[in-house]
Amino acid sequence: EPEVTQTPSHQVTQMGQEVILRCVPISNHLYFYWYRQILGQKVEFLVSFYNNEISEKSEIFDDQFSVERPDGSNFTLKIRSTKLEDSAMYFCASSVGGSSYEQYFGPGTRLTVT
Amino acid sequence: SQKIEQNSEALNIQEGKTATLTCNYTNYSPAYLQWYRQDPGRGPVFLLLIRENEKEKRKERLKVTFDTTLKQSLFHITASQPADSATYLCALRNSGYSTLTFGKGTMLLVSP
């Protein structure tokens, strides 16, 4: 069964450093998403991406964040200058259609900012 | 303000019983409501989707109801098993928006 994959599974970085989190969505899916989950908190929407552009973003997704689909398979989230409060689990998800369709989540990348 | 509320306390039930989880929302007009399962340290896994014009949806041992008047969805697992132990998340999309918003989830513990 096809699945969303994410790398790395765990990333440790120092405050102020840039990180890139990588995702390979399911191949025939057209919509891609990033979410984050701070330990013990709810899953929070960051951004959705369709047709090579951002379709929607939350207040969390400020100028330090960016997304890219550099080729036909990868979908990346870049955090330019990490802060301690960026420490969280970051989930990539994809869906065939928009939000009326179920989303398939990856296993997540645990980001620890020290 | 908009809220999605799920029971914050864990639900403990015995194997074989029916588990019922609640999702209440305020200041939303959801077009769709979805239920996901999340195991510790893992990503959410889609279970069921119900549309605003549907009252009930079933899939194997799972049943979801959606009452837009009460602004509530109930999620039932019949003949529960220890393997059903997980956190169950309610998520909804407001009409006119594409963003999926999650509740904090309810932990279900099924004991043998």
Interface residues (C-beta under 8 A of the other chain):
Chain A: V4 Y33 Y35 Q41 K42 V43 E44 F45 S48 S55 E56 S58 M89 F91 A93 G98 S99 S100 Y101 E102 Q103 Y104 F105 G106 P107 G108 R110
Chain B: A31 Y32 Q34 Y36 Q38 G41 R42 G43 P44 V45 F46 L49 R51 L89 A91 R93 Y97 S98 T99 L100 T101 F102 G103 K104 G105
